[in-house]
Amino acid sequence: MYAVIKTGGKQYKVAEGDTLRVETLAGEPGTAISFDEVLMVADGDAVKVGSPKIAGGSVSAEIVNHGRADKVHILKHRRRKHYHKEQGHRQNFTTVKITGIAGL
């Protein structure tokens, strides 16, 4: 059984027991959370697609930890003008473990 959920402006295909990184969520590690924006649920041949989301569908998960991704370096440069500018960015994320899928 798997589901497609939407969180943080992105869509993820998840199954029970999966661990994934999502945009930062509020809550301490060990806290149970629920994703209510379920776009699709499939179990073998039984498929349920929402328009846009499934009424009554939810995916339960547990927050594993919070962290920061590796730094991405941005470099601006103008040739022959002695101009260069470097900037870095580290995105915050939350790791969650999927514990259950409901809504089929």
NUFITOR-354620 format. One line per field, with one value per atom (N, C-alpha, C): x, y, z. Coordinates in nm, 2 decimals. Layout:
<pts>
u	(X:...)
v	(Y:...)
w	(Z:...)
</pts>
This chain:
<pts>
u	(0.08:0.00:0.09:0.05:0.13:0.03:0.08:0.00:0.08:0.02:0.09:0.03:0.13:0.09:0.15:0.09:0.15:0.18:0.30:0.34:0.46:0.46:0.56:0.57:0.46:0.45:0.51:0.54:0.60:0.51:0.52:0.44:0.54:0.50:0.59:0.50:0.57:0.51:0.56:0.47:0.51:0.45:0.51:0.46:0.49:0.42:0.43:0.58:0.64:0.78:0.88:0.84:0.94:0.99:1.11:1.16:1.19:1.15:1.17:1.20:1.27:1.29:1.19:1.13:1.03:1.07:1.00:1.03:1.00:1.06:1.05:0.91:0.88:0.75:0.77:0.67:0.67:0.66:0.73:0.72:0.85:0.85:0.97:0.99:1.12:1.14:1.06:1.00:0.91:0.76:0.73:0.59:0.52:0.40:0.32:0.25:0.25:0.19:0.10:0.02:-0.07:-0.07:-0.06:-0.07:-0.21:-0.29:-0.42:-0.44:-0.34:-0.35:-0.30:-0.39:-0.36:-0.42:-0.34:-0.38:-0.42:-0.36:-0.39:-0.35:-0.43:-0.40:-0.41:-0.32:-0.33:-0.29:-0.37:-0.34:-0.36:-0.26:-0.27:-0.34:-0.46:-0.54:-0.63:-0.66:-0.75:-0.68:-0.73:-0.66:-0.77:-0.74:-0.84:-0.76:-0.82:-0.75:-0.85:-0.79:-0.87:-0.88:-0.97:-0.98:-1.00:-0.90:-0.76:-0.72:-0.79:-0.75:-0.86:-0.82:-0.92:-0.98:-1.12:-1.19:-1.17:-1.13:-1.11:-0.98:-0.90:-0.77:-0.66:-0.58:-0.47:-0.35:-0.24:-0.11:-0.05:-0.03:0.03:0.18:0.25:0.39:0.45:0.58:0.64:0.77:0.79:0.91:1.03:1.13:1.25:1.35:1.38:1.47:1.46:1.52:1.53:1.68:1.70:1.84:1.85:1.97:2.00:2.08:2.04:2.10:2.24:2.31:2.44:2.43:2.54:2.54:2.55:2.46:2.47:2.53:2.64:2.71:2.66:2.63:2.59:2.70:2.74:2.85:2.80:2.81:2.78:2.92:2.93:3.06:3.04:3.10:3.10:3.24:3.26:3.39:3.45:3.57:3.65:3.61:3.53:3.48:3.52:3.60:3.65:3.53:3.42:3.31:3.28:3.27:3.22:3.16:3.06:2.99:2.95:2.98:2.95:2.85:2.76:2.66:2.63:2.59:2.56:2.42:2.37:2.24:2.23:2.17:2.14:2.00:1.93:1.78:1.76:1.66:1.62:1.52:1.53:1.44:1.40:1.30:1.25:1.25:1.30:1.30:1.18:1.09:0.97:0.97:0.91:0.89:0.74:0.70:0.56:0.51:0.41:0.36:0.23:0.15:0.02:-0.04:-0.12:-0.19:-0.34:-0.43:-0.57:-0.64:-0.76:-0.84:-0.87:-0.85:-0.88:-1.02)
v	(-0.12:0.00:0.12:0.22:0.35:0.46:0.58:0.70:0.81:0.91:1.03:1.15:1.21:1.32:1.45:1.56:1.69:1.77:1.81:1.89:1.98:2.10:2.20:2.23:2.22:2.26:2.15:2.03:1.92:1.80:1.71:1.58:1.47:1.37:1.26:1.13:1.03:0.89:0.82:0.78:0.72:0.58:0.50:0.37:0.35:0.27:0.25:0.20:0.27:0.23:0.32:0.40:0.49:0.60:0.65:0.76:0.86:0.99:1.09:1.23:1.31:1.45:1.54:1.62:1.72:1.86:1.96:2.10:2.10:2.20:2.20:2.20:2.11:2.10:2.13:2.19:2.22:2.09:2.08:1.96:1.91:1.84:1.78:1.64:1.59:1.45:1.35:1.26:1.16:1.20:1.32:1.36:1.30:1.25:1.20:1.31:1.31:1.41:1.34:1.41:1.36:1.45:1.39:1.46:1.44:1.55:1.53:1.56:1.61:1.64:1.51:1.41:1.29:1.30:1.29:1.30:1.17:1.06:0.93:0.82:0.71:0.59:0.47:0.38:0.26:0.14:0.03:-0.10:-0.21:-0.25:-0.35:-0.30:-0.35:-0.30:-0.20:-0.18:-0.08:0.06:0.15:0.28:0.39:0.48:0.59:0.72:0.80:0.93:1.04:1.14:1.26:1.36:1.46:1.57:1.70:1.76:1.73:1.64:1.63:1.54:1.45:1.34:1.24:1.28:1.29:1.33:1.21:1.25:1.15:1.07:1.10:1.04:1.10:1.02:1.07:0.98:1.03:0.95:0.99:0.90:0.93:0.91:0.99:0.98:1.02:1.00:1.04:1.12:1.23:1.31:1.24:1.22:1.16:1.26:1.36:1.47:1.59:1.70:1.82:1.84:1.90:1.92:2.03:2.04:2.14:2.07:2.10:2.03:2.09:2.02:2.07:2.21:2.28:2.42:2.42:2.51:2.53:2.66:2.67:2.79:2.85:2.98:3.06:3.16:3.17:3.26:3.35:3.48:3.57:3.63:3.65:3.69:3.77:3.89:3.97:3.97:3.92:3.90:4.04:4.06:4.18:4.30:4.28:4.40:4.39:4.29:4.28:4.27:4.20:4.19:4.04:4.00:3.86:3.86:3.78:3.78:3.63:3.59:3.45:3.45:3.36:3.35:3.20:3.17:3.03:3.02:2.90:2.87:2.73:2.72:2.59:2.58:2.48:2.47:2.38:2.42:2.34:2.23:2.12:2.00:1.93:1.85:1.76:1.61:1.52:1.38:1.31:1.25:1.18:1.04:0.95:0.81:0.78:0.73:0.70:0.58:0.60:0.49:0.43:0.50:0.44:0.52:0.45:0.51:0.47:0.57:0.55:0.63:0.57:0.65:0.57:0.44:0.36:0.30)
w	(0.00:0.00:0.00:-0.08:-0.08:-0.10:-0.08:-0.09:-0.15:-0.20:-0.25:-0.16:-0.09:0.00:-0.05:0.00:-0.03:0.10:0.11:0.23:0.19:0.24:0.21:0.06:-0.01:-0.16:-0.25:-0.19:-0.27:-0.25:-0.35:-0.34:-0.32:-0.23:-0.20:-0.21:-0.27:-0.27:-0.15:-0.06:0.07:0.09:0.16:0.20:0.35:0.42:0.56:0.59:0.69:0.72:0.65:0.55:0.48:0.57:0.55:0.61:0.50:0.52:0.42:0.48:0.41:0.45:0.38:0.47:0.42:0.47:0.42:0.47:0.62:0.69:0.84:0.89:0.99:1.05:1.20:1.26:1.40:1.48:1.59:1.68:1.72:1.83:1.88:1.83:1.82:1.78:1.87:1.80:1.88:1.87:1.83:1.82:1.70:1.72:1.61:1.54:1.40:1.32:1.22:1.15:1.05:0.93:0.81:0.68:0.63:0.62:0.57:0.42:0.36:0.21:0.14:0.13:0.06:-0.08:-0.18:-0.32:-0.38:-0.34:-0.40:-0.30:-0.30:-0.22:-0.31:-0.30:-0.38:-0.30:-0.31:-0.25:-0.35:-0.41:-0.52:-0.64:-0.67:-0.78:-0.74:-0.61:-0.57:-0.56:-0.64:-0.65:-0.62:-0.54:-0.51:-0.53:-0.63:-0.66:-0.62:-0.55:-0.51:-0.61:-0.59:-0.68:-0.60:-0.55:-0.56:-0.45:-0.34:-0.23:-0.18:-0.12:-0.07:0.06:0.06:0.18:0.28:0.40:0.51:0.50:0.40:0.39:0.48:0.54:0.62:0.63:0.64:0.66:0.79:0.88:1.01:1.01:1.08:1.08:1.22:1.23:1.36:1.32:1.39:1.37:1.42:1.34:1.38:1.43:1.35:1.39:1.30:1.34:1.26:1.22:1.11:1.06:0.96:0.91:0.80:0.69:0.57:0.45:0.43:0.34:0.30:0.24:0.25:0.19:0.04:-0.02:-0.16:-0.18:-0.27:-0.30:-0.42:-0.41:-0.53:-0.56:-0.68:-0.72:-0.84:-0.82:-0.93:-0.97:-1.10:-1.16:-1.28:-1.30:-1.42:-1.48:-1.60:-1.65:-1.68:-1.66:-1.68:-1.60:-1.50:-1.42:-1.28:-1.24:-1.10:-1.00:-1.05:-0.96:-0.95:-0.82:-0.79:-0.65:-0.64:-0.51:-0.49:-0.36:-0.33:-0.21:-0.22:-0.12:-0.09:0.03:0.06:0.12:0.12:0.17:0.23:0.35:0.40:0.44:0.38:0.40:0.52:0.60:0.72:0.67:0.74:0.70:0.83:0.81:0.92:0.86:0.93:0.89:0.96:0.88:0.94:0.90:0.98:0.95:0.94:0.83:0.81:0.89:0.97:1.05:1.01:0.93:0.88:0.77:0.69:0.58:0.60:0.59:0.60:0.49:0.44:0.34:0.22:0.22:0.10:0.11)
</pts>
